[in-house]
Amino acid sequence: MFVGVFMVKKVTVVGAGTMGHGIAEVLAINGIKTNLVDVKEDILKGAMEKIGWSLRKLYEKGKIGRSPDEIMALISTFTSIKEAVRDVDLVIEAVPEIFELKKQVFREIDANSRPDTIIATNTSSIPISELASCTNRPDKVLGLHFFNPPVVMQLVEVVRGKDTSDEIVKQMIEFVRGIGKRPVLVRKDIPGFIVNRIMIRLLNTACILVKRGIYSIEEVDSALRKIGLPMGAFELSDYIGIDVLYFIIDSVRSRGMAIEPCQVFKEMMDKGKLGVKSGEGFYKYPSPGTYKKPDITALDRADPALLISPAVNEASYLLREGISSLQEINEATILGLGYPKGIFQYADEMGIDTIVNSLKKLNEITGSTEFSPDPILLRMLELGRTGTKSGFGFHEYFQENQMETIKILYRPPVAVIQLNRPEKLNSISRKMLDEIKKALIDLSSDENIR
Ligand SMILES: NC(=O)c1ccc[n+]([C@@H]2O[C@H](COP(=O)([O-])OP(=O)(O)OC[C@H]3O[C@@H](n4cnc5c(N)ncnc54)[C@H](O)[C@@H]3O)[C@@H](O)[C@H]2O)c1
């Protein structure tokens, strides 16, 4: 695969577990020769069986053109990193989230690969720059954060380390697009990147509100389902695993994010109630590891703005700090969390005033400054940018009046006449001139338009 002038012909994935085998499958589906490494033959055998099973399913559904056997033939397995990284263009590390282990693996990759090989990590919480400093090529080290399962999830967070070069970032964004995924650039190596930071704000706040007896678990989840989220906060916590969730929150907290893990997660962990994997978490499941969507009675008591406002606040912080763009953050919440619309669209629809008031209320309830409204939100309020109701929020909104050849975008005191014959490359017709004339006459007598 060409990435600019650079060619990615061969990739090594280190670690054939949950993420590694899925990433190897994605690469092979896209025609890339892939080396897959793990510590034992039987783990590799299991990983290849899972890849084969998944490819057969995709083939039956017509989602891949080439046969599973042809794709499997592109993957070679290894039990030695040294052998596996010798002549590849890119290495993606996906070993367990243990700092010492990752450092050792990075040293081994660095010592045995070509000097121009790019090294990426799939870490969720370890600083990229600290892994980069174990190598002699920190400019060629970055994060490629895939989501689980990699074959299904479209999003990849491309995380820039302190020393990652512009060229490598550019190449890897193209590479991610080339394997059919949507890259979102995380411009600074911030703990939790984008998706996990936004997600844990919502899950942790939901837990705090239940712990304080303000809402019940079902009231929260019912309210979140009602605004279109694919899972309520407690459904999702169970699905992720209460231990994994607690670990994520605690590790980003220890790296400086202002968030205090809800103690209910810790209490549940101590009781072995880990969610779907243990058969019980906030909800009960048929057996350990068997997921069944919880039946939740539709209840109308919980205020969705109170629940979602900390996630909006976090997204505003990411935007203000230049970690990512508005469009990319919206996209990250849609593709990484399955929201039907971007987090900033939710904010605009609920109203920036409502979001700020909700944050102030959370501040009062908890006494914690972690809910202080971000300066972006306060500034928007000052400017009257309250969202869809004022026509301006994080986005701009116009009322649309569609005619046959033109469109009138209306937001007093402004109206815009837009030519709308794309199929004729907007060439001017008699009909269009008549419609423009009529629109101008109507608008000039409209006292709301200046
Ligand atoms: N599981 C997820 O949902 C998820 C999502 C995004 C990112 N991540 C990140 O991806 C990485 C991998 O997570 P996972 O869930 O796939 O873990 P996993 O435990 O399922 O798999 C890790 C694999 O690495 C292998 N391994 C251990 N030491 C090794 C070594 N020295 N050389 C080669 N292989 C070695 C293990 O045998 C295991 O098969 C972690 O950094 C994690 O934070 C996980």
Ligand as a Chemical Component Dictionary entry (heavy atoms), coordinates in Angstrom:
data_LIG
# 
_chem_comp.id                   LIG 
_chem_comp.type                 NON-POLYMER 
_chem_comp.pdbx_formal_charge   0 
_chem_comp.three_letter_code    LIG 
# 
loop_
_chem_comp_atom.comp_id 
_chem_comp_atom.atom_id 
_chem_comp_atom.alt_atom_id 
_chem_comp_atom.type_symbol 
_chem_comp_atom.charge 
_chem_comp_atom.model_Cartn_x 
_chem_comp_atom.model_Cartn_y 
_chem_comp_atom.model_Cartn_z 
_chem_comp_atom.pdbx_ordinal 
LIG N1  N1  N 0  -9.214  -4.962  24.760 1  
LIG C1  C1  C 0  -9.651  -3.777  24.393 2  
LIG O1  O1  O 0  -10.862 -3.511  24.345 3  
LIG C2  C2  C 0  -8.679  -2.712  23.989 4  
LIG C3  C3  C 0  -9.132  -1.613  23.232 5  
LIG C4  C4  C 0  -8.197  -0.655  22.810 6  
LIG C5  C5  C 0  -6.864  -0.779  23.176 7  
LIG N2  N2  N 1  -6.458  -1.860  23.944 8  
LIG C6  C6  C 0  -5.031  -1.953  24.256 9  
LIG O2  O2  O 0  -4.459  -2.945  23.402 10 
LIG C7  C7  C 0  -3.367  -3.600  24.053 11 
LIG C8  C8  C 0  -3.615  -5.096  24.046 12 
LIG O3  O3  O 0  -4.812  -5.373  24.721 13 
LIG P1  P1  P 0  -5.583  -6.753  24.550 14 
LIG O4  O4  O 0  -6.927  -6.553  25.162 15 
LIG O5  O5  O -1 -5.473  -7.225  23.158 16 
LIG O6  O6  O 0  -4.700  -7.702  25.506 17 
LIG P2  P2  P 0  -4.684  -9.303  25.547 18 
LIG O7  O7  O 0  -4.249  -9.642  26.904 19 
LIG O8  O8  O 0  -5.958  -9.848  25.027 20 
LIG O9  O9  O 0  -3.539  -9.692  24.498 21 
LIG C9  C9  C 0  -2.184  -9.412  24.671 22 
LIG C10 C10 C 0  -1.358  -10.496 24.010 23 
LIG O10 O10 O 0  0.014   -10.127 24.090 24 
LIG C11 C11 C 0  0.760   -11.310 24.303 25 
LIG N3  N3  N 0  2.094   -10.977 24.837 26 
LIG C12 C12 C 0  2.469   -10.754 26.109 27 
LIG N4  N4  N 0  3.788   -10.498 26.174 28 
LIG C13 C13 C 0  4.254   -10.584 24.911 29 
LIG C14 C14 C 0  5.538   -10.451 24.341 30 
LIG N5  N5  N 0  6.607   -10.168 25.071 31 
LIG N6  N6  N 0  5.674   -10.618 23.016 32 
LIG C15 C15 C 0  4.606   -10.917 22.248 33 
LIG N7  N7  N 0  3.360   -11.054 22.745 34 
LIG C16 C16 C 0  3.183   -10.888 24.053 35 
LIG C17 C17 C 0  -0.100  -12.110 25.253 36 
LIG O11 O11 O 0  0.278   -13.485 25.260 37 
LIG C18 C18 C 0  -1.483  -11.856 24.691 38 
LIG O12 O12 O 0  -1.854  -12.840 23.748 39 
LIG C19 C19 C 0  -3.297  -2.988  25.449 40 
LIG O13 O13 O 0  -2.347  -1.973  25.433 41 
LIG C20 C20 C 0  -4.697  -2.404  25.660 42 
LIG O14 O14 O 0  -4.702  -1.320  26.546 43 
LIG C21 C21 C 0  -7.326  -2.826  24.339 44 
# 
loop_
_chem_comp_bond.comp_id 
_chem_comp_bond.atom_id_1 
_chem_comp_bond.atom_id_2 
_chem_comp_bond.value_order 
_chem_comp_bond.pdbx_ordinal 
LIG N1  C1  SING 1  
LIG C1  O1  DOUB 2  
LIG C1  C2  SING 3  
LIG C2  C3  SING 4  
LIG C2  C21 DOUB 5  
LIG C3  C4  DOUB 6  
LIG C4  C5  SING 7  
LIG C5  N2  DOUB 8  
LIG N2  C6  SING 9  
LIG N2  C21 SING 10 
LIG C6  O2  SING 11 
LIG C6  C20 SING 12 
LIG O2  C7  SING 13 
LIG C7  C8  SING 14 
LIG C7  C19 SING 15 
LIG C8  O3  SING 16 
LIG O3  P1  SING 17 
LIG P1  O4  DOUB 18 
LIG P1  O5  SING 19 
LIG P1  O6  SING 20 
LIG O6  P2  SING 21 
LIG P2  O7  DOUB 22 
LIG P2  O8  SING 23 
LIG P2  O9  SING 24 
LIG O9  C9  SING 25 
LIG C9  C10 SING 26 
LIG C10 O10 SING 27 
LIG C10 C18 SING 28 
LIG O10 C11 SING 29 
LIG C11 N3  SING 30 
LIG C11 C17 SING 31 
LIG N3  C12 SING 32 
LIG N3  C16 SING 33 
LIG C12 N4  DOUB 34 
LIG N4  C13 SING 35 
LIG C13 C14 SING 36 
LIG C13 C16 DOUB 37 
LIG C14 N5  SING 38 
LIG C14 N6  DOUB 39 
LIG N6  C15 SING 40 
LIG C15 N7  DOUB 41 
LIG N7  C16 SING 42 
LIG C17 O11 SING 43 
LIG C17 C18 SING 44 
LIG C18 O12 SING 45 
LIG C19 O13 SING 46 
LIG C19 C20 SING 47 
LIG C20 O14 SING 48 
# 
